[in-house]
């Protein structure tokens, strides 16, 4: 009996090891990235923020990609963080690139529930620690606004700087990605909206969304996911995909 074909539309470098894990479980896997990432059109705002690090009370990052880009830019400018400037990250993957710049990087307690969303969790931890204004928020052009919204609602000023931008694939690439798939993984609201627009309803495979924001975008576009990962991790996504594949 033919094993289900899982198509991963995630960007290169995202969820490393997922394809191998699914293949070990006996599934067919095809990688068809529908999203890529590029530097911002202009580094001027990022550079200015890095050169003004003593001006900020804290730096908060919710994306490993933004953390890597920001830390690399600071290294290129030969800037080190001033003593006493707190750095905050949503998880270990985001914290890792920042440690060379800041040393210690604060993270929300592992006991906190993920249901609230990583950005909300981080904002809550920062507010509980008494972080002041302003807060620097290195980010990408497509991100959840939980963190800045929660901080601003509590009177904390937030300065956002764009460290990378997302580049969406074309319609034909989306059409080819879904062709023959039994399960299609989407990890971005932009990608979810794209495939919902391109793939005919009677040809749609089971859709798996990497998280609630992507799932909401898919539903709004008219393609309700068959499963949503509890966390944007390899193990959580693999579990959701496997649960769909087993009954087939």
C-alpha positions as CSV (number, residue, x, y, z in Angstrom):
1,X,0.0,0.0,0.0
2,X,1.3,3.4,-1.0
3,X,2.5,5.6,1.9
4,X,1.0,9.1,2.1
5,X,3.0,11.8,0.4
6,X,3.7,14.7,2.7
7,X,4.7,18.0,1.1
8,X,6.6,20.5,3.3
9,X,6.3,24.1,2.0
10,X,8.5,25.5,4.8
11,X,11.5,27.7,3.9
12,X,14.9,26.2,3.6
13,X,16.4,25.9,7.1
14,X,13.1,25.9,8.9
15,X,12.2,22.9,11.1
16,X,15.5,21.1,10.4
17,X,15.2,17.4,10.7
18,X,11.5,17.2,10.1
19,X,11.8,15.6,6.7
20,X,14.1,12.9,8.0
21,X,11.9,12.2,10.9
22,X,8.9,11.7,8.8
23,X,10.8,9.5,6.4
24,X,11.9,7.3,9.3
25,X,8.2,6.9,10.1
26,X,7.7,5.5,6.6
27,X,6.1,8.5,5.0
28,X,7.0,9.9,1.6
29,X,8.3,13.5,1.8
30,X,8.7,16.1,-0.8
31,X,10.2,19.5,0.1
32,X,8.7,22.4,-1.9
33,X,9.6,25.7,-0.2
34,X,7.0,28.4,-0.9
35,X,8.7,31.1,1.2
36,X,12.2,32.5,1.2
37,X,13.9,35.2,3.2
38,X,16.0,38.2,2.2
39,X,17.7,41.1,4.0
40,X,15.7,44.3,4.5
41,X,15.8,46.8,1.7
42,X,17.9,49.1,3.9
43,X,19.9,48.3,7.0
44,X,19.9,52.0,8.1
45,X,17.3,51.7,10.8
46,X,18.8,48.5,12.2
47,X,22.2,50.0,12.2
48,X,21.0,53.1,13.9
49,X,19.3,51.1,16.6
50,X,22.4,48.9,17.2
51,X,24.6,52.0,17.6
52,X,22.1,53.4,20.1
53,X,21.8,50.2,22.3
54,X,22.5,52.2,25.5
55,X,19.3,54.1,24.8
56,X,17.1,51.1,25.3
57,X,16.0,49.4,28.5
58,X,15.7,46.0,26.9
59,X,15.9,44.1,23.6
60,X,13.2,41.5,22.9
61,X,13.2,39.0,20.0
62,X,10.5,36.4,19.1
63,X,12.1,34.9,16.0
64,X,15.4,32.8,15.6
65,X,15.8,34.3,12.1
66,X,15.5,37.9,13.5
67,X,17.9,37.0,16.3
68,X,20.5,35.7,13.9
69,X,20.3,38.7,11.6
70,X,20.4,41.2,14.4
71,X,23.4,39.6,16.1
72,X,25.3,39.2,12.8
73,X,24.7,42.9,12.0
74,X,25.9,43.9,15.5
75,X,29.0,41.8,15.0
76,X,29.6,43.4,11.6
77,X,29.4,46.9,13.2
78,X,31.7,45.6,16.0
79,X,29.2,46.7,18.6
80,X,28.9,45.0,22.0
81,X,25.8,45.4,24.2
82,X,26.3,47.7,27.2
83,X,26.3,46.2,30.6
84,X,22.9,46.1,32.2
85,X,20.9,46.0,28.9
86,X,18.5,43.0,29.2
87,X,17.9,40.7,26.3
88,X,14.7,38.6,26.1
89,X,13.8,35.8,23.8
90,X,10.8,33.5,23.4
91,X,12.8,30.2,23.4
92,X,16.2,28.6,23.3
93,X,16.5,28.7,19.4
94,X,15.9,32.5,19.5
95,X,18.1,33.1,22.6
96,X,21.1,31.2,21.2
97,X,22.3,33.8,18.5
98,X,21.9,36.6,21.1
99,X,24.2,35.2,23.7
100,X,27.3,36.2,21.9
101,X,26.1,39.8,22.0
102,X,24.4,40.0,25.4
103,X,25.7,37.1,27.4
104,X,22.6,36.2,29.5
105,X,19.3,36.1,27.6
106,X,16.1,35.9,29.6
107,X,13.3,33.6,28.6
108,X,9.8,32.9,29.9
109,X,9.4,30.2,32.5
110,X,9.1,26.7,31.0
111,X,6.2,26.2,33.3
112,X,4.2,28.9,31.5
113,X,1.4,27.6,29.2
114,X,2.0,27.8,25.4
115,X,-1.8,28.4,24.9
116,X,-1.3,32.2,25.3
117,X,1.2,32.4,22.5
118,X,5.0,32.9,22.7
119,X,4.9,36.6,22.3
120,X,2.3,37.1,25.0
121,X,4.3,34.8,27.3
122,X,7.4,36.9,26.7
123,X,5.6,40.2,27.2
124,X,4.2,38.9,30.5
125,X,7.6,37.8,31.7
126,X,9.1,41.2,30.8
127,X,6.3,43.1,32.5
128,X,6.6,40.9,35.6
129,X,10.3,41.7,35.7
130,X,9.6,45.5,35.6
131,X,11.1,46.2,32.2
132,X,11.0,49.9,31.3
133,X,10.8,52.0,28.1
134,X,11.9,51.9,25.4
135,X,12.2,48.3,24.2
136,X,13.9,47.4,20.9
137,X,12.1,44.7,18.9
138,X,14.1,43.3,16.0
139,X,11.7,41.4,13.8
140,X,10.7,40.4,10.3
141,X,8.1,41.9,8.0
142,X,5.7,39.0,8.7
143,X,5.3,38.4,12.4
144,X,2.8,38.2,15.2
145,X,2.2,41.4,17.0
146,X,1.4,39.9,20.4
147,X,4.6,41.1,22.0
148,X,4.6,44.8,21.0
149,X,0.8,45.0,21.5
150,X,1.0,43.7,25.0
151,X,3.9,45.9,26.0
152,X,2.3,49.0,24.5
153,X,-0.9,48.3,26.3
154,X,1.0,48.4,29.5
155,X,2.6,51.8,28.7
156,X,5.9,50.5,27.4
157,X,7.2,52.1,24.2
158,X,8.5,49.7,21.6
159,X,10.7,50.4,18.6
160,X,10.5,47.8,15.8
161,X,13.4,47.3,13.4
162,X,13.1,45.1,10.3
163,X,15.9,42.5,10.1
164,X,14.6,40.4,7.3
165,X,11.7,40.2,4.8
166,X,9.8,37.3,3.4
167,X,9.6,36.5,-0.3
168,X,6.6,34.5,-1.4
169,X,6.8,32.0,-4.2
170,X,4.6,32.4,-7.3
171,X,1.3,30.8,-8.2
172,X,2.8,28.0,-10.4
173,X,5.2,27.0,-7.6
174,X,2.2,26.7,-5.2
175,X,0.3,24.6,-7.8
176,X,3.2,22.2,-8.2
177,X,3.8,22.0,-4.5
178,X,0.2,20.7,-3.8
179,X,0.2,18.3,-6.9
180,X,-0.2,14.7,-5.7
181,X,0.1,15.6,-2.0
182,X,-1.9,13.7,0.6
183,X,-0.8,16.1,3.4
184,X,0.4,19.7,2.9
185,X,2.3,21.6,5.6
186,X,2.1,25.4,5.7
187,X,4.1,27.5,8.1
188,X,3.1,31.0,7.2
189,X,-0.1,33.0,6.8
190,X,1.1,34.2,3.4
191,X,1.7,30.6,2.2
192,X,-1.7,29.5,3.6
193,X,-3.5,32.2,1.8
194,X,-1.5,31.5,-1.5
195,X,-2.3,27.8,-1.6
196,X,-5.9,28.3,-0.6
197,X,-6.3,30.7,-3.6
198,X,-4.5,28.4,-6.1
199,X,-5.4,24.8,-5.2
200,X,-9.0,23.8,-6.4
201,X,-11.2,22.6,-3.6
202,X,-11.7,19.2,-5.1
203,X,-7.9,18.7,-5.3
204,X,-6.9,19.8,-1.8
205,X,-4.9,17.5,0.4
206,X,-5.1,17.5,4.2
207,X,-3.7,20.8,5.4
208,X,-1.5,21.0,8.5
209,X,-0.8,24.4,9.9
210,X,2.3,25.1,12.1
211,X,0.4,27.3,14.5
212,X,-2.8,29.2,15.3
213,X,-2.0,32.3,13.3
214,X,-1.3,30.3,10.1
215,X,-4.4,28.2,10.8
216,X,-6.5,31.3,11.1
217,X,-5.2,32.7,7.8
218,X,-6.0,29.3,6.1
219,X,-9.6,29.3,7.5
220,X,-10.1,33.0,6.4
221,X,-9.0,32.0,2.9
222,X,-11.5,29.1,2.8
223,X,-9.3,26.1,3.6
224,X,-9.7,24.8,7.1
225,X,-6.7,22.9,8.4
226,X,-7.1,19.2,9.2
227,X,-4.6,19.7,12.1
228,X,-2.7,22.4,13.8
229,X,0.6,21.9,15.7
230,X,0.6,22.8,19.4
231,X,4.0,24.3,19.0
232,X,6.2,25.3,16.1
233,X,8.7,22.5,16.7
234,X,9.8,19.4,14.8
235,X,8.3,17.0,17.3
236,X,5.0,18.8,17.5
237,X,4.6,19.2,13.8
238,X,5.7,15.6,13.1
239,X,3.1,14.3,15.6
240,X,0.3,16.2,13.9
241,X,1.4,14.9,10.4
242,X,1.7,11.3,11.6
243,X,-1.7,11.4,13.3
244,X,-3.2,12.3,9.9
245,X,-1.2,9.8,8.0
246,X,-1.9,6.7,10.1
247,X,-5.6,6.2,9.2
248,X,-4.9,6.6,5.5
